[in-house]
């Protein structure tokens, strides 16, 4: 009888960085450019609609319920991660941390939105921060979160930096402006649902230049001492998809 050859780790080929990157950037069988862009458009439109209904004096829990209602009205009845609206001191918390209950939006305050609707089987994911009132540090934090997103997106487009290099540059950029970049929100894959069946690794650990329309670039800035922060995320795309 012929002996059966047993697989050995010593004989197994080690995947190259290029092979690992290709595996991480696979898509599902239903993936399409048109579907991904439509999901993104619906997501950004919903963020604007939700933000317009947030006002001082509102309880955070009521804002979350309102956001879910806006998504439902928009035909976005399914989400692949929880719908979040965070006020004030809750803006410092990582997404997997629950909010402190009972936080009310003050007249001079900061809030952010983080939604992940599914549109016809495609994953949307987006977030943005908004300042209310005249508190300059809050306004600057919200503005800087979006500015850092575009700073890193520009480096990706022009210099082809790896995901890891992008986030390292982001850490330095944030520190130079008096913020801390939260690496608990390190970017992730996006695809036809569910991307987790393909890849669950972070963009901040991706050692290749990311491919367009495959990744969400997440930016979460926090004040190093005070209890406030800001968030911005969107799909990693070329300039023509952004109105600047």
C-alpha positions as CSV (number, residue, x, y, z in Angstrom):
1,X,0.0,0.0,0.0
2,X,1.3,3.4,-0.9
3,X,2.0,5.6,2.0
4,X,-0.1,8.8,2.3
5,X,2.0,11.9,2.3
6,X,1.2,14.0,5.4
7,X,1.2,17.8,5.0
8,X,4.0,19.4,6.9
9,X,4.4,23.0,7.8
10,X,8.0,22.8,6.7
11,X,6.9,21.7,3.2
12,X,4.0,24.1,2.9
13,X,4.7,27.3,0.8
14,X,4.7,30.5,2.7
15,X,2.3,33.0,1.1
16,X,4.0,36.1,-0.2
17,X,3.0,39.6,0.8
18,X,1.3,40.0,-2.6
19,X,-0.6,36.8,-2.2
20,X,-1.7,37.8,1.3
21,X,-2.9,41.2,0.0
22,X,-4.8,39.5,-2.8
23,X,-6.5,37.2,-0.4
24,X,-7.4,40.1,1.9
25,X,-8.9,42.1,-1.1
26,X,-11.1,39.4,-2.5
27,X,-14.8,40.2,-3.1
28,X,-17.9,38.2,-2.8
29,X,-19.8,36.8,-5.8
30,X,-22.3,39.6,-6.0
31,X,-19.7,42.5,-5.8
32,X,-20.1,45.3,-8.3
33,X,-18.8,48.8,-8.5
34,X,-22.2,50.2,-9.1
35,X,-23.6,48.5,-6.1
36,X,-20.9,49.7,-3.8
37,X,-21.2,53.3,-5.0
38,X,-24.9,53.2,-4.6
39,X,-24.6,51.9,-1.0
40,X,-22.1,54.7,-0.3
41,X,-24.3,57.4,-1.7
42,X,-27.2,56.2,0.4
43,X,-25.0,56.1,3.5
44,X,-23.7,59.7,3.0
45,X,-27.2,61.0,2.3
46,X,-28.5,59.3,5.5
47,X,-25.8,60.8,7.6
48,X,-26.7,64.3,6.4
49,X,-30.4,63.6,7.1
50,X,-29.7,62.3,10.6
51,X,-27.4,65.2,11.5
52,X,-30.1,67.7,10.5
53,X,-32.4,66.3,13.1
54,X,-30.0,66.4,16.0
55,X,-30.4,69.4,18.3
56,X,-29.2,70.6,21.7
57,X,-31.3,69.2,24.5
58,X,-31.7,65.8,22.8
59,X,-31.0,62.7,24.8
60,X,-28.4,60.4,23.0
61,X,-30.7,57.4,23.2
62,X,-33.4,59.4,21.5
63,X,-31.0,60.4,18.8
64,X,-30.1,56.8,18.1
65,X,-33.8,55.9,17.8
66,X,-34.3,58.8,15.4
67,X,-31.3,57.7,13.3
68,X,-32.8,54.2,13.0
69,X,-36.0,55.8,11.9
70,X,-34.2,57.9,9.2
71,X,-32.6,54.8,7.9
72,X,-35.9,53.0,7.7
73,X,-37.5,55.9,5.9
74,X,-34.7,55.8,3.4
75,X,-35.3,52.2,2.6
76,X,-32.2,51.1,4.6
77,X,-33.9,48.7,6.9
78,X,-30.8,46.4,7.5
79,X,-27.5,47.3,9.1
80,X,-24.5,45.2,9.5
81,X,-23.3,46.9,12.7
82,X,-25.2,48.9,15.3
83,X,-26.4,52.4,14.4
84,X,-24.6,54.9,16.6
85,X,-25.0,58.6,17.5
86,X,-22.7,59.7,20.3
87,X,-22.8,63.0,22.2
88,X,-20.3,64.9,24.3
89,X,-18.1,62.7,26.5
90,X,-19.3,59.5,24.7
91,X,-17.4,60.7,21.6
92,X,-14.2,59.5,23.2
93,X,-15.3,55.9,23.4
94,X,-14.3,53.2,20.9
95,X,-17.2,51.8,18.9
96,X,-17.4,48.5,20.7
97,X,-17.6,50.3,24.1
98,X,-21.2,51.1,25.1
99,X,-22.1,54.7,25.6
100,X,-22.7,56.1,29.0
101,X,-26.5,56.4,29.4
102,X,-28.4,59.6,29.8
103,X,-26.0,62.0,28.0
104,X,-27.8,65.1,26.7
105,X,-26.4,67.3,23.8
106,X,-25.4,70.7,25.3
107,X,-25.8,74.0,23.4
108,X,-22.0,74.1,22.8
109,X,-21.2,70.4,22.1
110,X,-19.9,67.8,19.7
111,X,-21.5,64.7,18.3
112,X,-20.8,62.1,15.7
113,X,-22.8,59.6,13.6
114,X,-21.7,56.1,12.6
115,X,-24.0,54.0,10.4
116,X,-23.5,50.8,8.4
117,X,-26.6,50.2,6.2
118,X,-27.0,47.4,3.8
119,X,-28.3,48.4,0.4
120,X,-29.4,45.5,-1.8
121,X,-26.8,43.2,-0.3
122,X,-24.0,45.8,-0.5
123,X,-22.3,47.3,2.6
124,X,-22.4,50.9,3.3
125,X,-20.4,52.4,6.1
126,X,-19.9,56.0,7.0
127,X,-19.5,58.5,9.8
128,X,-19.0,62.2,10.5
129,X,-18.7,64.5,13.4
130,X,-20.6,67.8,14.0
131,X,-20.1,70.7,16.4
132,X,-23.0,72.7,17.7
133,X,-22.7,76.1,19.1
134,X,-19.5,78.2,19.2
135,X,-17.0,76.1,21.0
136,X,-13.8,76.4,18.9
137,X,-12.0,73.3,20.1
138,X,-15.0,71.2,19.2
139,X,-15.3,72.7,15.8
140,X,-11.6,72.2,15.2
141,X,-11.7,68.6,16.3
142,X,-14.6,67.8,14.0
143,X,-12.9,69.6,11.1
144,X,-9.6,67.9,11.7
145,X,-11.1,64.4,11.7
146,X,-12.3,64.9,8.2
147,X,-9.1,66.8,7.2
148,X,-7.0,63.8,8.3
149,X,-9.2,61.4,6.3
150,X,-8.4,63.4,3.2
151,X,-4.7,63.8,4.1
152,X,-4.3,60.1,4.3
153,X,-6.5,59.5,1.2
154,X,-4.2,61.9,-0.7
155,X,-1.1,60.0,0.4
156,X,-2.7,56.8,-0.7
157,X,-3.6,58.1,-4.1
158,X,-0.3,60.0,-4.8
159,X,2.3,57.8,-3.1
160,X,0.7,54.4,-2.8
161,X,1.4,54.1,0.9
162,X,0.5,50.8,2.7
163,X,-2.4,50.7,5.1
164,X,0.1,50.5,8.0
165,X,2.1,53.5,6.7
166,X,-1.1,55.6,6.3
167,X,-2.1,55.1,9.9
168,X,1.4,55.8,11.2
169,X,1.4,59.1,9.2
170,X,-2.0,59.7,10.7
171,X,-0.7,59.2,14.2
172,X,2.0,61.8,13.7
173,X,-0.4,64.2,11.9
174,X,-2.8,64.1,14.8
175,X,-0.2,64.4,17.5
176,X,1.3,67.5,15.8
177,X,-2.2,69.1,16.1
178,X,-2.8,68.2,19.7
179,X,-4.9,65.1,19.2
180,X,-4.6,61.4,19.8
181,X,-5.5,59.0,16.9
182,X,-7.4,56.1,18.3
183,X,-6.1,52.8,16.9
184,X,-9.1,50.9,18.3
185,X,-10.7,52.1,15.0
186,X,-8.1,51.0,12.5
187,X,-10.1,50.7,9.3
188,X,-11.5,47.6,7.7
189,X,-12.7,45.8,4.5
190,X,-16.0,46.5,2.9
191,X,-17.7,44.5,0.2
192,X,-20.9,42.8,-0.8
193,X,-22.3,41.5,2.5
194,X,-20.7,40.1,4.5
195,X,-17.1,41.2,4.1
196,X,-16.2,39.3,7.3
197,X,-16.5,36.1,5.4
198,X,-13.6,37.3,3.2
199,X,-11.3,39.3,5.6
200,X,-11.5,40.7,9.1
201,X,-8.1,42.3,9.4
202,X,-7.5,46.0,10.0
203,X,-6.4,48.5,7.4
204,X,-3.8,49.8,9.9
205,X,-2.2,46.4,9.7
206,X,-2.3,46.0,5.9
207,X,1.2,45.9,4.4
208,X,0.3,46.7,0.9
209,X,-1.2,49.7,-1.0
210,X,-5.0,49.3,-0.5
211,X,-7.1,48.9,-3.6
212,X,-9.9,51.4,-4.3
213,X,-13.4,50.5,-3.2
214,X,-12.3,47.7,-0.9
215,X,-11.6,49.5,2.4
216,X,-13.1,51.9,4.9
217,X,-10.6,54.5,6.3
218,X,-11.6,55.3,9.9
219,X,-10.4,58.4,11.7
220,X,-11.2,58.8,15.4
221,X,-9.5,61.7,17.1
222,X,-9.5,62.3,20.9
223,X,-8.4,65.2,23.0
224,X,-5.4,63.9,25.1
225,X,-6.9,65.1,28.4
226,X,-10.4,66.4,27.9
227,X,-13.5,64.2,27.4
228,X,-14.3,64.8,23.7
229,X,-13.4,63.4,20.3
230,X,-14.5,63.3,16.7
231,X,-15.0,60.7,14.1
232,X,-15.0,60.5,10.3
233,X,-15.0,57.5,8.0
234,X,-15.7,56.8,4.3
235,X,-14.7,54.4,1.6
236,X,-11.1,54.8,0.2
237,X,-11.7,56.3,-3.2
238,X,-10.2,58.6,-5.8
239,X,-10.8,62.4,-5.9
240,X,-13.7,62.3,-8.4
241,X,-15.9,60.7,-5.8
242,X,-15.6,63.6,-3.3
243,X,-17.0,67.1,-3.5
244,X,-14.3,69.3,-1.9
